[in-house]
């Protein structure tokens, strides 16, 4: 208690408002044992029979992508505040009386206040039309009290890859509360081959804006996302590409993300798994240091690799497989079917 009192005394004597607020918050955290809800894992597979498609569900309390404040408990008579807590409250009240803003954010207009994983960036509004705004403050706490000189500011809040920017005017009076509505939702992606969920290490997802530009290109939102990871996005329509393996086993789909809801999309892949071997006799040992090329029958290159027994995941179809070893070139035409696992041998003759 003596250490807390000394820290409070130093806080009161300091003329630096930012330091006073930080010290007061730290003391309140110790005295009241403030805790933040953990970012728990969301929605493991429930083991039920899988059906491909898209499901959309409202965000339950405590959901991982929208960790919101718990409902208020029944009112109780508050315990008598200690001297340290009382002084900390007085310091915060004094800070709130100065010019600035108290910031908070919600997913939707009627949603609860987000209590973690927010990043705030405050920019001074440029005085000239072509000048770039200057960063004034960056805060990572969910509801910061930011002391600012009176004026106009651009304030951005980011929650994952969802974000919003607003102009806020700060007057000469006490801090005013500003609540930002993100209009954001969550997206969780998984992939299946047949009725089996694809291993996390063999599939990746790319998320793009739905609308393409004049050259047919879409702006990338997220690359190489892993299955099961919840992506926080502004509400809207997105283009998803799922890649199984490292070659051409891909599935694409458009999906709509709704504000305040978690959208889960299961992408169904048609694919074959092929292991390549260059041998001197059927069933023999594969020759090492072999260079491989997988191409379409028309000669369009699909994938290259090097090794004795490389394994690749390919979309069903016809391919020309070429093996190069010791300066000699060998090739073979193959046809692969969905859900097939096969070893393709090429005789080095």
Order of alpha helices (4+ residues) and beta strands (2+ residues): alpha-alpha-beta-alpha-beta-beta-beta-beta-beta-beta-beta-beta-beta-beta-beta-beta-beta-beta-beta-beta-beta-beta-beta-beta-beta-beta
